[in-house]
């Protein structure tokens, strides 16, 4: 039996961080043996709010690809591909925009939150607002049925499935499969400041390539409980960023539960839990940082991985686009140039008959 298909990816706006690892990278690593996995370097999506700096988007293609390879994504098992070099994605996006309303796009909780976070007001780039349709194109072009995402991205998968159902209804048959989101236990990882999710632009992230000193400084600056002034004081676990990170990255769940109980009773200082977290993060990031540095010495190899993956993805996405267009009865024009007027008329008549038949 063929393996179920996964499609996921990341915007090429900067190196990846622990939020990406907790949100989807760890799931991708776990599933790359049991699934046919496609990993999208989403440079076109990155332009939806970075069109003023396309060079930033371009130079970070390699940065994100390096992070993929450094954490253990295997190109022999996972296809790494570049979004801007897959024209079927743009063509399907244009098609899907006819199956969704502006009001529905504006109601998407993920888009609403991101618009507010960026302070767009009504000056929303059209590409940003239409991202749910573009993501639906990404997912369906690969015929993906599984999408590992953070909890904040789940509404986008729901909207993808709405578009899929409308396409299938218009075609009169199940042309495209629906997808389900896989949300990790960590869900949405907050930034070290505790004020928002960890993000590249928010300045509150720990990069997967962070140095030991950067990790140490970030952990020491983490938000805990402002009311926990003395070791003997009872502390709050809810909203405490250090415990959120321990839940995400400490494999000793029983040990973390004991720490929470001690902290809640009083008698456990912030320094102790921060030292535990730092040890865990240092051990997690060190091999990723070292492998990334090794891979960065051979950018030609990384480019080759992207090129080969994109060629494989091109074949798959073009096939899906043709199937969707044909199922909807869109006009098909033979690209072979007719020899003369009579042959052209004959060709148009044939195409008209095929169109009527569909």
SULLINTA-V29981 format. One record per residue. RES is the residue in one letter. SS is DSSP state (2 for helix, 1 for strand, 0 for the rest). OMEGA is omega as a letter, one per 30 degrees, with the letter a starting at -180 (* if undefined). D_LAST is the distance of its C-alpha to the last C-alpha in Angstrom with 2 decimals. Layout:
# SULLINTA-V29981
RES|SS|OMEGA|D_LAST ; RES|SS|OMEGA|D_LAST
This chain:
# SULLINTA-V29981
X|0|l|30.73 ; X|0|a|29.17 ; X|0|l|30.90 ; X|0|a|29.53 ; X|1|l|28.63 ; X|1|l|30.79 ; X|1|l|30.12 ; X|1|a|33.03 ; X|1|a|35.01 ; X|1|l|37.63 ; X|1|a|38.18 ; X|0|a|40.24 ; X|0|l|42.97 ; X|0|l|45.86 ; X|0|a|47.09 ; X|0|a|46.05 ; X|1|a|48.49 ; X|2|l|49.43 ; X|2|l|46.97 ; X|2|a|44.12 ; X|2|a|45.83 ; X|2|a|46.30 ; X|2|a|42.96 ; X|2|a|40.60 ; X|2|a|42.20 ; X|2|l|44.20 ; X|2|l|41.12 ; X|2|l|39.25 ; X|2|a|42.27 ; X|2|a|42.38 ; X|2|a|38.74 ; X|0|l|38.20 ; X|0|a|39.21 ; X|0|a|37.11 ; X|0|l|33.88 ; X|1|a|31.71 ; X|1|l|32.79 ; X|1|a|31.59 ; X|1|a|34.06 ; X|1|l|33.05 ; X|1|a|35.64 ; X|1|a|34.35 ; X|2|l|35.79 ; X|2|l|33.16 ; X|2|l|33.79 ; X|2|a|37.49 ; X|0|a|37.18 ; X|0|l|36.09 ; X|0|l|39.81 ; X|0|a|41.40 ; X|2|l|40.07 ; X|2|a|43.73 ; X|2|a|44.54 ; X|2|l|41.76 ; X|2|l|44.45 ; X|2|l|45.12 ; X|2|a|41.52 ; X|2|a|41.54 ; X|2|a|44.88 ; X|2|l|43.99 ; X|2|l|41.07 ; X|2|a|43.70 ; X|2|a|45.72 ; X|2|l|42.98 ; X|2|l|42.05 ; X|2|l|45.76 ; X|2|l|45.91 ; X|2|a|42.98 ; X|2|a|44.73 ; X|2|a|48.14 ; X|2|l|47.29 ; X|0|l|45.95 ; X|0|a|42.23 ; X|0|a|41.77 ; X|0|l|39.30 ; X|0|a|39.11 ; X|0|a|37.69 ; X|1|l|36.14 ; X|1|l|33.94 ; X|1|a|35.40 ; X|1|a|33.12 ; X|1|a|33.30 ; X|2|a|30.84 ; X|2|a|31.17 ; X|2|l|30.18 ; X|0|a|26.75 ; X|2|l|24.56 ; X|2|a|21.47 ; X|2|l|23.55 ; X|2|a|24.05 ; X|2|l|20.44 ; X|2|l|19.37 ; X|2|l|22.39 ; X|2|l|21.33 ; X|2|a|17.93 ; X|2|l|19.75 ; X|2|l|22.35 ; X|2|a|19.96 ; X|2|l|19.92 ; X|0|a|23.72 ; X|0|l|26.59 ; X|2|a|29.80 ; X|2|l|31.81 ; X|2|l|30.15 ; X|2|a|30.78 ; X|2|a|34.38 ; X|2|a|34.90 ; X|0|a|34.10 ; X|2|a|37.60 ; X|2|a|37.41 ; X|2|l|36.54 ; X|2|a|39.19 ; X|2|a|41.82 ; X|2|l|41.07 ; X|2|l|41.17 ; X|2|a|44.52 ; X|2|a|45.86 ; X|2|l|45.17 ; X|0|a|46.58 ; X|0|a|43.69 ; X|0|l|44.24 ; X|0|l|41.78 ; X|0|a|41.74 ; X|0|l|38.85 ; X|0|a|36.96 ; X|2|l|33.35 ; X|2|l|32.28 ; X|2|l|34.54 ; X|2|a|33.23 ; X|0|a|29.60 ; X|2|l|30.50 ; X|2|l|28.90 ; X|2|l|25.42 ; X|2|l|26.49 ; X|2|l|27.79 ; X|2|l|24.60 ; X|2|l|22.88 ; X|2|a|25.72 ; X|2|a|25.52 ; X|2|a|21.82 ; X|2|l|21.48 ; X|0|a|23.91 ; X|0|a|22.36 ; X|0|l|25.87 ; X|0|a|27.01 ; X|1|l|30.63 ; X|1|l|32.09 ; X|1|a|35.91 ; X|0|l|37.08 ; X|0|a|40.18 ; X|2|a|40.44 ; X|2|a|40.01 ; X|2|a|36.49 ; X|2|l|35.15 ; X|2|l|33.75 ; X|2|l|31.41 ; X|2|l|29.90 ; X|2|a|29.56 ; X|2|l|27.66 ; X|2|a|25.38 ; X|2|l|24.47 ; X|2|l|23.90 ; X|2|l|21.32 ; X|2|a|19.69 ; X|2|l|19.52 ; X|2|l|17.96 ; X|2|a|15.21 ; X|2|l|14.59 ; X|2|l|14.78 ; X|2|a|12.25 ; X|2|a|9.73 ; X|0|l|10.98 ; X|0|a|12.51 ; X|0|l|15.30 ; X|0|a|14.03 ; X|0|l|17.50 ; X|0|l|20.94 ; X|0|a|23.66 ; X|0|l|26.94 ; X|1|l|30.55 ; X|1|l|33.49 ; X|1|a|36.60 ; X|0|a|39.60 ; X|0|a|42.93 ; X|0|a|46.16 ; X|0|a|47.51 ; X|0|a|44.71 ; X|0|a|45.50 ; X|0|a|48.54 ; X|1|l|50.85 ; X|0|a|52.54 ; X|0|l|56.13 ; X|0|l|57.26 ; X|0|a|55.65 ; X|0|a|54.23 ; X|0|l|50.53 ; X|1|l|48.15 ; X|0|a|49.04 ; X|0|l|47.42 ; X|0|a|47.84 ; X|0|a|48.51 ; X|0|a|50.76 ; X|0|a|53.52 ; X|0|a|53.82 ; X|0|l|52.20 ; X|0|a|53.60 ; X|1|l|51.79 ; X|0|l|51.06 ; X|0|a|53.24 ; X|0|l|56.07 ; X|0|l|59.61 ; X|2|a|62.13 ; X|2|l|63.88 ; X|2|l|60.69 ; X|2|a|59.83 ; X|2|a|63.39 ; X|2|a|63.44 ; X|2|a|60.12 ; X|2|l|61.25 ; X|2|a|64.63 ; X|0|a|63.02 ; X|0|l|60.71 ; X|0|l|60.85 ; X|0|l|62.52 ; X|0|a|64.39 ; X|0|l|66.46 ; X|0|a|68.74 ; X|0|a|69.62 ; X|0|a|72.64 ; X|0|a|74.84 ; X|0|a|74.22 ; X|0|l|75.74 ; X|0|l|73.55 ; X|0|a|70.65 ; X|0|l|67.32 ; X|0|l|63.80 ; X|0|l|60.99 ; X|0|l|58.13 ; X|0|l|57.05 ; X|0|a|59.19 ; X|2|a|57.16 ; X|2|l|59.23 ; X|2|l|58.46 ; X|2|l|54.75 ; X|2|l|54.81 ; X|2|l|56.91 ; X|2|a|54.38 ; X|2|a|51.65 ; X|2|l|53.56 ; X|0|a|56.60 ; X|0|l|55.83 ; X|0|a|58.97 ; X|2|l|57.69 ; X|2|l|60.97 ; X|2|l|62.97 ; X|2|l|60.96 ; X|2|l|61.46 ; X|2|l|65.20 ; X|2|l|65.25 ; X|2|a|63.51 ; X|2|l|66.09 ; X|2|a|68.99 ; X|2|a|67.61 ; X|2|l|67.17 ; X|2|a|70.73 ; X|0|a|72.25 ; X|0|l|73.92 ; X|0|a|71.09 ; X|0|l|70.83 ; X|2|a|67.85 ; X|2|a|69.19 ; X|2|a|68.91 ; X|2|l|65.25 ; X|2|l|64.42 ; X|2|l|66.21 ; X|2|a|64.22 ; X|2|a|60.93 ; X|2|l|61.99 ; X|2|a|62.84 ; X|2|a|59.40 ; X|2|l|57.54 ; X|2|a|59.79 ; X|2|l|59.05 ; X|2|a|55.27 ; X|2|a|54.97 ; X|2|a|57.58 ; X|2|l|55.59 ; X|2|l|52.43 ; X|2|a|54.53 ; X|2|l|56.19 ; X|2|l|52.99 ; X|2|l|51.43 ; X|2|l|54.50 ; X|2|a|54.28 ; X|2|a|50.61 ; X|2|l|51.28 ; X|0|a|53.61 ; X|0|a|50.73 ; X|2|l|47.96 ; X|2|l|46.52 ; X|2|a|45.69 ; X|2|l|43.91 ; X|2|l|41.90 ; X|2|l|40.97 ; X|2|a|39.70 ; X|2|a|37.49 ; X|2|a|36.23 ; X|2|l|35.38 ; X|2|a|33.71 ; X|2|l|31.61 ; X|2|l|30.42 ; X|2|a|29.31 ; X|2|l|27.61 ; X|2|l|25.82 ; X|2|a|24.10 ; X|2|a|23.02 ; X|2|l|21.87 ; X|2|l|19.84 ; X|2|l|17.96 ; X|2|l|17.22 ; X|2|l|16.17 ; X|2|a|13.61 ; X|2|l|12.21 ; X|2|a|12.23 ; X|2|l|10.75 ; X|2|a|7.75 ; X|2|l|7.52 ; X|0|l|7.93 ; X|0|l|5.36 ; X|0|a|8.68 ; X|0|l|9.65 ; X|0|a|10.90 ; X|0|l|14.21 ; X|0|a|16.21 ; X|0|l|19.57 ; X|0|a|21.54 ; X|0|l|23.61 ; X|0|a|23.40 ; X|0|a|26.84 ; X|0|a|27.14 ; X|2|a|25.90 ; X|2|a|24.73 ; X|2|l|22.74 ; X|2|l|21.22 ; X|2|l|20.15 ; X|2|l|18.74 ; X|2|l|16.78 ; X|2|l|15.39 ; X|2|l|14.50 ; X|2|a|12.65 ; X|2|l|10.70 ; X|2|l|10.02 ; X|2|l|8.79 ; X|2|l|6.39 ; X|2|l|5.27 ; X|2|a|5.48 ; X|2|a|3.78 ; X|0|*|0.00
